[in-house]
Amino acid sequence: MRHYESSMRTNSTVDQAEDAVVKLHNAVTQAMSHPTEQTTQQAENSLAHAEEAVKHAPEGSVQGHGVEFAEEMLADEKKRLSLVDKKLR
């Protein structure tokens, strides 16, 4: 997972989206290492939150800065979560 420069944070909607995706990353990692119905459900809840945050990211961005990065991070985590879903089924 790529990291961004924390000293440049402004608590904008982009920062909030990136934070939500980092939390999603952590939830997916937990679900991958302990694939249970509960950890998968937690990751799916985190995914819903991250999708909403990324959807609103452009509202507080300056010329779209950071939005694409948050969208890419979200797409990566969706792929990882789909692997967990396949393991459980």
Phi and psi restraints in degrees (range 20) as a CNS / XPLOR table:
assign (resid 1 and name C) (resid 2 and name N)
       (resid 2 and name CA) (resid 2 and name C) 1.0 -76.8 20.0 2
assign (resid 2 and name N) (resid 2 and name CA)
       (resid 2 and name C) (resid 3 and name N) 1.0 151.8 20.0 2
assign (resid 2 and name C) (resid 3 and name N)
       (resid 3 and name CA) (resid 3 and name C) 1.0 -117.8 20.0 2
assign (resid 3 and name N) (resid 3 and name CA)
       (resid 3 and name C) (resid 4 and name N) 1.0 157.3 20.0 2
assign (resid 3 and name C) (resid 4 and name N)
       (resid 4 and name CA) (resid 4 and name C) 1.0 -118.4 20.0 2
assign (resid 4 and name N) (resid 4 and name CA)
       (resid 4 and name C) (resid 5 and name N) 1.0 164.0 20.0 2
assign (resid 4 and name C) (resid 5 and name N)
       (resid 5 and name CA) (resid 5 and name C) 1.0 -73.4 20.0 2
assign (resid 5 and name N) (resid 5 and name CA)
       (resid 5 and name C) (resid 6 and name N) 1.0 110.8 20.0 2
assign (resid 5 and name C) (resid 6 and name N)
       (resid 6 and name CA) (resid 6 and name C) 1.0 -71.0 20.0 2
assign (resid 6 and name N) (resid 6 and name CA)
       (resid 6 and name C) (resid 7 and name N) 1.0 -23.3 20.0 2
assign (resid 6 and name C) (resid 7 and name N)
       (resid 7 and name CA) (resid 7 and name C) 1.0 -71.1 20.0 2
assign (resid 7 and name N) (resid 7 and name CA)
       (resid 7 and name C) (resid 8 and name N) 1.0 -13.0 20.0 2
assign (resid 7 and name C) (resid 8 and name N)
       (resid 8 and name CA) (resid 8 and name C) 1.0 -98.0 20.0 2
assign (resid 8 and name N) (resid 8 and name CA)
       (resid 8 and name C) (resid 9 and name N) 1.0 8.7 20.0 2
assign (resid 8 and name C) (resid 9 and name N)
       (resid 9 and name CA) (resid 9 and name C) 1.0 -73.3 20.0 2
assign (resid 9 and name N) (resid 9 and name CA)
       (resid 9 and name C) (resid 10 and name N) 1.0 143.5 20.0 2
assign (resid 9 and name C) (resid 10 and name N)
       (resid 10 and name CA) (resid 10 and name C) 1.0 -126.9 20.0 2
assign (resid 10 and name N) (resid 10 and name CA)
       (resid 10 and name C) (resid 11 and name N) 1.0 4.7 20.0 2
assign (resid 10 and name C) (resid 11 and name N)
       (resid 11 and name CA) (resid 11 and name C) 1.0 62.3 20.0 2
assign (resid 11 and name N) (resid 11 and name CA)
       (resid 11 and name C) (resid 12 and name N) 1.0 32.6 20.0 2
assign (resid 11 and name C) (resid 12 and name N)
       (resid 12 and name CA) (resid 12 and name C) 1.0 -76.9 20.0 2
assign (resid 12 and name N) (resid 12 and name CA)
       (resid 12 and name C) (resid 13 and name N) 1.0 177.0 20.0 2
assign (resid 12 and name C) (resid 13 and name N)
       (resid 13 and name CA) (resid 13 and name C) 1.0 -63.4 20.0 2
assign (resid 13 and name N) (resid 13 and name CA)
       (resid 13 and name C) (resid 14 and name N) 1.0 -28.3 20.0 2
assign (resid 13 and name C) (resid 14 and name N)
       (resid 14 and name CA) (resid 14 and name C) 1.0 -67.7 20.0 2
assign (resid 14 and name N) (resid 14 and name CA)
       (resid 14 and name C) (resid 15 and name N) 1.0 -45.0 20.0 2
assign (resid 14 and name C) (resid 15 and name N)
       (resid 15 and name CA) (resid 15 and name C) 1.0 -61.1 20.0 2
assign (resid 15 and name N) (resid 15 and name CA)
       (resid 15 and name C) (resid 16 and name N) 1.0 -41.3 20.0 2
assign (resid 15 and name C) (resid 16 and name N)
       (resid 16 and name CA) (resid 16 and name C) 1.0 -64.1 20.0 2
assign (resid 16 and name N) (resid 16 and name CA)
       (resid 16 and name C) (resid 17 and name N) 1.0 -39.3 20.0 2
assign (resid 16 and name C) (resid 17 and name N)
       (resid 17 and name CA) (resid 17 and name C) 1.0 -64.6 20.0 2
assign (resid 17 and name N) (resid 17 and name CA)
       (resid 17 and name C) (resid 18 and name N) 1.0 -43.6 20.0 2
assign (resid 17 and name C) (resid 18 and name N)
       (resid 18 and name CA) (resid 18 and name C) 1.0 -64.1 20.0 2
assign (resid 18 and name N) (resid 18 and name CA)
       (resid 18 and name C) (resid 19 and name N) 1.0 -40.1 20.0 2
assign (resid 18 and name C) (resid 19 and name N)
       (resid 19 and name CA) (resid 19 and name C) 1.0 -61.5 20.0 2
assign (resid 19 and name N) (resid 19 and name CA)
       (resid 19 and name C) (resid 20 and name N) 1.0 -42.9 20.0 2
assign (resid 19 and name C) (resid 20 and name N)
       (resid 20 and name CA) (resid 20 and name C) 1.0 -63.3 20.0 2
assign (resid 20 and name N) (resid 20 and name CA)
       (resid 20 and name C) (resid 21 and name N) 1.0 -38.4 20.0 2
assign (resid 20 and name C) (resid 21 and name N)
       (resid 21 and name CA) (resid 21 and name C) 1.0 -71.8 20.0 2
assign (resid 21 and name N) (resid 21 and name CA)
       (resid 21 and name C) (resid 22 and name N) 1.0 -34.1 20.0 2
assign (resid 21 and name C) (resid 22 and name N)
       (resid 22 and name CA) (resid 22 and name C) 1.0 -64.4 20.0 2
assign (resid 22 and name N) (resid 22 and name CA)
       (resid 22 and name C) (resid 23 and name N) 1.0 -42.2 20.0 2
assign (resid 22 and name C) (resid 23 and name N)
       (resid 23 and name CA) (resid 23 and name C) 1.0 -63.9 20.0 2
assign (resid 23 and name N) (resid 23 and name CA)
       (resid 23 and name C) (resid 24 and name N) 1.0 -38.1 20.0 2
assign (resid 23 and name C) (resid 24 and name N)
       (resid 24 and name CA) (resid 24 and name C) 1.0 -61.5 20.0 2
assign (resid 24 and name N) (resid 24 and name CA)
       (resid 24 and name C) (resid 25 and name N) 1.0 -44.9 20.0 2
assign (resid 24 and name C) (resid 25 and name N)
       (resid 25 and name CA) (resid 25 and name C) 1.0 -55.0 20.0 2
assign (resid 25 and name N) (resid 25 and name CA)
       (resid 25 and name C) (resid 26 and name N) 1.0 -45.7 20.0 2
assign (resid 25 and name C) (resid 26 and name N)
       (resid 26 and name CA) (resid 26 and name C) 1.0 -63.6 20.0 2
assign (resid 26 and name N) (resid 26 and name CA)
       (resid 26 and name C) (resid 27 and name N) 1.0 -41.8 20.0 2
assign (resid 26 and name C) (resid 27 and name N)
       (resid 27 and name CA) (resid 27 and name C) 1.0 -66.0 20.0 2
assign (resid 27 and name N) (resid 27 and name CA)
       (resid 27 and name C) (resid 28 and name N) 1.0 -40.7 20.0 2
assign (resid 27 and name C) (resid 28 and name N)
       (resid 28 and name CA) (resid 28 and name C) 1.0 -67.0 20.0 2
assign (resid 28 and name N) (resid 28 and name CA)
       (resid 28 and name C) (resid 29 and name N) 1.0 -40.9 20.0 2
assign (resid 28 and name C) (resid 29 and name N)
       (resid 29 and name CA) (resid 29 and name C) 1.0 -60.1 20.0 2
assign (resid 29 and name N) (resid 29 and name CA)
       (resid 29 and name C) (resid 30 and name N) 1.0 -42.8 20.0 2
assign (resid 29 and name C) (resid 30 and name N)
       (resid 30 and name CA) (resid 30 and name C) 1.0 -61.8 20.0 2
assign (resid 30 and name N) (resid 30 and name CA)
       (resid 30 and name C) (resid 31 and name N) 1.0 -44.5 20.0 2
assign (resid 30 and name C) (resid 31 and name N)
       (resid 31 and name CA) (resid 31 and name C) 1.0 -65.5 20.0 2
assign (resid 31 and name N) (resid 31 and name CA)
       (resid 31 and name C) (resid 32 and name N) 1.0 -33.0 20.0 2
assign (resid 31 and name C) (resid 32 and name N)
       (resid 32 and name CA) (resid 32 and name C) 1.0 -71.2 20.0 2
assign (resid 32 and name N) (resid 32 and name CA)
       (resid 32 and name C) (resid 33 and name N) 1.0 -37.7 20.0 2
assign (resid 32 and name C) (resid 33 and name N)
       (resid 33 and name CA) (resid 33 and name C) 1.0 -83.1 20.0 2
assign (resid 33 and name N) (resid 33 and name CA)
       (resid 33 and name C) (resid 34 and name N) 1.0 -23.6 20.0 2
assign (resid 33 and name C) (resid 34 and name N)
       (resid 34 and name CA) (resid 34 and name C) 1.0 -135.1 20.0 2
assign (resid 34 and name N) (resid 34 and name CA)
       (resid 34 and name C) (resid 35 and name N) 1.0 73.3 20.0 2
assign (resid 34 and name C) (resid 35 and name N)
       (resid 35 and name CA) (resid 35 and name C) 1.0 -71.8 20.0 2
assign (resid 35 and name N) (resid 35 and name CA)
       (resid 35 and name C) (resid 36 and name N) 1.0 89.8 20.0 2
assign (resid 35 and name C) (resid 36 and name N)
       (resid 36 and name CA) (resid 36 and name C) 1.0 -120.8 20.0 2
assign (resid 36 and name N) (resid 36 and name CA)
       (resid 36 and name C) (resid 37 and name N) 1.0 168.7 20.0 2
assign (resid 36 and name C) (resid 37 and name N)
       (resid 37 and name CA) (resid 37 and name C) 1.0 -60.8 20.0 2
assign (resid 37 and name N) (resid 37 and name CA)
       (resid 37 and name C) (resid 38 and name N) 1.0 -38.5 20.0 2
assign (resid 37 and name C) (resid 38 and name N)
       (resid 38 and name CA) (resid 38 and name C) 1.0 -67.2 20.0 2
assign (resid 38 and name N) (resid 38 and name CA)
       (resid 38 and name C) (resid 39 and name N) 1.0 -48.2 20.0 2
assign (resid 38 and name C) (resid 39 and name N)
       (resid 39 and name CA) (resid 39 and name C) 1.0 -67.0 20.0 2
assign (resid 39 and name N) (resid 39 and name CA)
       (resid 39 and name C) (resid 40 and name N) 1.0 -34.3 20.0 2
assign (resid 39 and name C) (resid 40 and name N)
       (resid 40 and name CA) (resid 40 and name C) 1.0 -67.5 20.0 2
assign (resid 40 and name N) (resid 40 and name CA)
       (resid 40 and name C) (resid 41 and name N) 1.0 -40.9 20.0 2
assign (resid 40 and name C) (resid 41 and name N)
       (resid 41 and name CA) (resid 41 and name C) 1.0 -64.4 20.0 2
assign (resid 41 and name N) (resid 41 and name CA)
       (resid 41 and name C) (resid 42 and name N) 1.0 -40.1 20.0 2
assign (resid 41 and name C) (resid 42 and name N)
       (resid 42 and name CA) (resid 42 and name C) 1.0 -62.0 20.0 2
assign (resid 42 and name N) (resid 42 and name CA)
       (resid 42 and name C) (resid 43 and name N) 1.0 -40.8 20.0 2
assign (resid 42 and name C) (resid 43 and name N)
       (resid 43 and name CA) (resid 43 and name C) 1.0 -66.4 20.0 2
assign (resid 43 and name N) (resid 43 and name CA)
       (resid 43 and name C) (resid 44 and name N) 1.0 -38.7 20.0 2
assign (resid 43 and name C) (resid 44 and name N)
       (resid 44 and name CA) (resid 44 and name C) 1.0 -67.2 20.0 2
assign (resid 44 and name N) (resid 44 and name CA)
       (resid 44 and name C) (resid 45 and name N) 1.0 -36.6 20.0 2
assign (resid 44 and name C) (resid 45 and name N)
       (resid 45 and name CA) (resid 45 and name C) 1.0 -65.0 20.0 2
assign (resid 45 and name N) (resid 45 and name CA)
       (resid 45 and name C) (resid 46 and name N) 1.0 -41.3 20.0 2
assign (resid 45 and name C) (resid 46 and name N)
       (resid 46 and name CA) (resid 46 and name C) 1.0 -65.2 20.0 2
assign (resid 46 and name N) (resid 46 and name CA)
       (resid 46 and name C) (resid 47 and name N) 1.0 -36.1 20.0 2
assign (resid 46 and name C) (resid 47 and name N)
       (resid 47 and name CA) (resid 47 and name C) 1.0 -62.0 20.0 2
assign (resid 47 and name N) (resid 47 and name CA)
       (resid 47 and name C) (resid 48 and name N) 1.0 -45.0 20.0 2
assign (resid 47 and name C) (resid 48 and name N)
       (resid 48 and name CA) (resid 48 and name C) 1.0 -60.8 20.0 2
assign (resid 48 and name N) (resid 48 and name CA)
       (resid 48 and name C) (resid 49 and name N) 1.0 -42.1 20.0 2
assign (resid 48 and name C) (resid 49 and name N)
       (resid 49 and name CA) (resid 49 and name C) 1.0 -64.8 20.0 2
assign (resid 49 and name N) (resid 49 and name CA)
       (resid 49 and name C) (resid 50 and name N) 1.0 -45.0 20.0 2
assign (resid 49 and name C) (resid 50 and name N)
       (resid 50 and name CA) (resid 50 and name C) 1.0 -64.4 20.0 2
assign (resid 50 and name N) (resid 50 and name CA)
       (resid 50 and name C) (resid 51 and name N) 1.0 -40.0 20.0 2
assign (resid 50 and name C) (resid 51 and name N)
       (resid 51 and name CA) (resid 51 and name C) 1.0 -61.4 20.0 2
assign (resid 51 and name N) (resid 51 and name CA)
       (resid 51 and name C) (resid 52 and name N) 1.0 -42.0 20.0 2
assign (resid 51 and name C) (resid 52 and name N)
       (resid 52 and name CA) (resid 52 and name C) 1.0 -64.9 20.0 2
assign (resid 52 and name N) (resid 52 and name CA)
       (resid 52 and name C) (resid 53 and name N) 1.0 -43.1 20.0 2
assign (resid 52 and name C) (resid 53 and name N)
       (resid 53 and name CA) (resid 53 and name C) 1.0 -64.3 20.0 2
assign (resid 53 and name N) (resid 53 and name CA)
       (resid 53 and name C) (resid 54 and name N) 1.0 -42.8 20.0 2
assign (resid 53 and name C) (resid 54 and name N)
       (resid 54 and name CA) (resid 54 and name C) 1.0 -67.3 20.0 2
assign (resid 54 and name N) (resid 54 and name CA)
       (resid 54 and name C) (resid 55 and name N) 1.0 -34.8 20.0 2
assign (resid 54 and name C) (resid 55 and name N)
       (resid 55 and name CA) (resid 55 and name C) 1.0 -60.5 20.0 2
assign (resid 55 and name N) (resid 55 and name CA)
       (resid 55 and name C) (resid 56 and name N) 1.0 -35.7 20.0 2
assign (resid 55 and name C) (resid 56 and name N)
       (resid 56 and name CA) (resid 56 and name C) 1.0 -91.5 20.0 2
assign (resid 56 and name N) (resid 56 and name CA)
       (resid 56 and name C) (resid 57 and name N) 1.0 -5.1 20.0 2
assign (resid 56 and name C) (resid 57 and name N)
       (resid 57 and name CA) (resid 57 and name C) 1.0 -55.5 20.0 2
assign (resid 57 and name N) (resid 57 and name CA)
       (resid 57 and name C) (resid 58 and name N) 1.0 -41.0 20.0 2
assign (resid 57 and name C) (resid 58 and name N)
       (resid 58 and name CA) (resid 58 and name C) 1.0 -62.2 20.0 2
assign (resid 58 and name N) (resid 58 and name CA)
       (resid 58 and name C) (resid 59 and name N) 1.0 -22.8 20.0 2
assign (resid 58 and name C) (resid 59 and name N)
       (resid 59 and name CA) (resid 59 and name C) 1.0 -61.6 20.0 2
assign (resid 59 and name N) (resid 59 and name CA)
       (resid 59 and name C) (resid 60 and name N) 1.0 -33.7 20.0 2
assign (resid 59 and name C) (resid 60 and name N)
       (resid 60 and name CA) (resid 60 and name C) 1.0 -112.4 20.0 2
assign (resid 60 and name N) (resid 60 and name CA)
       (resid 60 and name C) (resid 61 and name N) 1.0 12.6 20.0 2
assign (resid 60 and name C) (resid 61 and name N)
       (resid 61 and name CA) (resid 61 and name C) 1.0 -89.5 20.0 2
assign (resid 61 and name N) (resid 61 and name CA)
       (resid 61 and name C) (resid 62 and name N) 1.0 155.4 20.0 2
assign (resid 61 and name C) (resid 62 and name N)
       (resid 62 and name CA) (resid 62 and name C) 1.0 -99.0 20.0 2
assign (resid 62 and name N) (resid 62 and name CA)
       (resid 62 and name C) (resid 63 and name N) 1.0 109.5 20.0 2
assign (resid 62 and name C) (resid 63 and name N)
       (resid 63 and name CA) (resid 63 and name C) 1.0 55.4 20.0 2
assign (resid 63 and name N) (resid 63 and name CA)
       (resid 63 and name C) (resid 64 and name N) 1.0 35.1 20.0 2
assign (resid 63 and name C) (resid 64 and name N)
       (resid 64 and name CA) (resid 64 and name C) 1.0 74.7 20.0 2
assign (resid 64 and name N) (resid 64 and name CA)
       (resid 64 and name C) (resid 65 and name N) 1.0 7.9 20.0 2
assign (resid 64 and name C) (resid 65 and name N)
       (resid 65 and name CA) (resid 65 and name C) 1.0 -61.6 20.0 2
assign (resid 65 and name N) (resid 65 and name CA)
       (resid 65 and name C) (resid 66 and name N) 1.0 124.7 20.0 2
assign (resid 65 and name C) (resid 66 and name N)
       (resid 66 and name CA) (resid 66 and name C) 1.0 90.4 20.0 2
assign (resid 66 and name N) (resid 66 and name CA)
       (resid 66 and name C) (resid 67 and name N) 1.0 -16.4 20.0 2
assign (resid 66 and name C) (resid 67 and name N)
       (resid 67 and name CA) (resid 67 and name C) 1.0 -65.8 20.0 2
assign (resid 67 and name N) (resid 67 and name CA)
       (resid 67 and name C) (resid 68 and name N) 1.0 -45.9 20.0 2
assign (resid 67 and name C) (resid 68 and name N)
       (resid 68 and name CA) (resid 68 and name C) 1.0 -61.7 20.0 2
assign (resid 68 and name N) (resid 68 and name CA)
       (resid 68 and name C) (resid 69 and name N) 1.0 -39.4 20.0 2
assign (resid 68 and name C) (resid 69 and name N)
       (resid 69 and name CA) (resid 69 and name C) 1.0 -60.9 20.0 2
assign (resid 69 and name N) (resid 69 and name CA)
       (resid 69 and name C) (resid 70 and name N) 1.0 -45.6 20.0 2
assign (resid 69 and name C) (resid 70 and name N)
       (resid 70 and name CA) (resid 70 and name C) 1.0 -63.0 20.0 2
assign (resid 70 and name N) (resid 70 and name CA)
       (resid 70 and name C) (resid 71 and name N) 1.0 -39.2 20.0 2
assign (resid 70 and name C) (resid 71 and name N)
       (resid 71 and name CA) (resid 71 and name C) 1.0 -65.5 20.0 2
assign (resid 71 and name N) (resid 71 and name CA)
       (resid 71 and name C) (resid 72 and name N) 1.0 -40.3 20.0 2
assign (resid 71 and name C) (resid 72 and name N)
       (resid 72 and name CA) (resid 72 and name C) 1.0 -65.7 20.0 2
assign (resid 72 and name N) (resid 72 and name CA)
       (resid 72 and name C) (resid 73 and name N) 1.0 -42.4 20.0 2
assign (resid 72 and name C) (resid 73 and name N)
       (resid 73 and name CA) (resid 73 and name C) 1.0 -60.9 20.0 2
assign (resid 73 and name N) (resid 73 and name CA)
       (resid 73 and name C) (resid 74 and name N) 1.0 -43.1 20.0 2
assign (resid 73 and name C) (resid 74 and name N)
       (resid 74 and name CA) (resid 74 and name C) 1.0 -62.4 20.0 2
assign (resid 74 and name N) (resid 74 and name CA)
       (resid 74 and name C) (resid 75 and name N) 1.0 -44.4 20.0 2
assign (resid 74 and name C) (resid 75 and name N)
       (resid 75 and name CA) (resid 75 and name C) 1.0 -61.1 20.0 2
assign (resid 75 and name N) (resid 75 and name CA)
       (resid 75 and name C) (resid 76 and name N) 1.0 -41.3 20.0 2
assign (resid 75 and name C) (resid 76 and name N)
       (resid 76 and name CA) (resid 76 and name C) 1.0 -61.1 20.0 2
assign (resid 76 and name N) (resid 76 and name CA)
       (resid 76 and name C) (resid 77 and name N) 1.0 -42.9 20.0 2
assign (resid 76 and name C) (resid 77 and name N)
       (resid 77 and name CA) (resid 77 and name C) 1.0 -70.0 20.0 2
assign (resid 77 and name N) (resid 77 and name CA)
       (resid 77 and name C) (resid 78 and name N) 1.0 -33.2 20.0 2
assign (resid 77 and name C) (resid 78 and name N)
       (resid 78 and name CA) (resid 78 and name C) 1.0 -62.3 20.0 2
assign (resid 78 and name N) (resid 78 and name CA)
       (resid 78 and name C) (resid 79 and name N) 1.0 -41.3 20.0 2
assign (resid 78 and name C) (resid 79 and name N)
       (resid 79 and name CA) (resid 79 and name C) 1.0 -63.1 20.0 2
assign (resid 79 and name N) (resid 79 and name CA)
       (resid 79 and name C) (resid 80 and name N) 1.0 -44.3 20.0 2
assign (resid 79 and name C) (resid 80 and name N)
       (resid 80 and name CA) (resid 80 and name C) 1.0 -63.3 20.0 2
assign (resid 80 and name N) (resid 80 and name CA)
       (resid 80 and name C) (resid 81 and name N) 1.0 -41.6 20.0 2
assign (resid 80 and name C) (resid 81 and name N)
       (resid 81 and name CA) (resid 81 and name C) 1.0 -66.0 20.0 2
assign (resid 81 and name N) (resid 81 and name CA)
       (resid 81 and name C) (resid 82 and name N) 1.0 -34.7 20.0 2
assign (resid 81 and name C) (resid 82 and name N)
       (resid 82 and name CA) (resid 82 and name C) 1.0 -64.0 20.0 2
assign (resid 82 and name N) (resid 82 and name CA)
       (resid 82 and name C) (resid 83 and name N) 1.0 -30.4 20.0 2
assign (resid 82 and name C) (resid 83 and name N)
       (resid 83 and name CA) (resid 83 and name C) 1.0 -66.7 20.0 2
assign (resid 83 and name N) (resid 83 and name CA)
       (resid 83 and name C) (resid 84 and name N) 1.0 -37.6 20.0 2
assign (resid 83 and name C) (resid 84 and name N)
       (resid 84 and name CA) (resid 84 and name C) 1.0 -66.0 20.0 2
assign (resid 84 and name N) (resid 84 and name CA)
       (resid 84 and name C) (resid 85 and name N) 1.0 -44.5 20.0 2
assign (resid 84 and name C) (resid 85 and name N)
       (resid 85 and name CA) (resid 85 and name C) 1.0 -58.0 20.0 2
assign (resid 85 and name N) (resid 85 and name CA)
       (resid 85 and name C) (resid 86 and name N) 1.0 -39.8 20.0 2
assign (resid 85 and name C) (resid 86 and name N)
       (resid 86 and name CA) (resid 86 and name C) 1.0 -66.1 20.0 2
assign (resid 86 and name N) (resid 86 and name CA)
       (resid 86 and name C) (resid 87 and name N) 1.0 -35.9 20.0 2
assign (resid 86 and name C) (resid 87 and name N)
       (resid 87 and name CA) (resid 87 and name C) 1.0 -65.1 20.0 2
assign (resid 87 and name N) (resid 87 and name CA)
       (resid 87 and name C) (resid 88 and name N) 1.0 -36.5 20.0 2
assign (resid 87 and name C) (resid 88 and name N)
       (resid 88 and name CA) (resid 88 and name C) 1.0 -79.7 20.0 2
assign (resid 88 and name N) (resid 88 and name CA)
       (resid 88 and name C) (resid 89 and name N) 1.0 -18.7 20.0 2
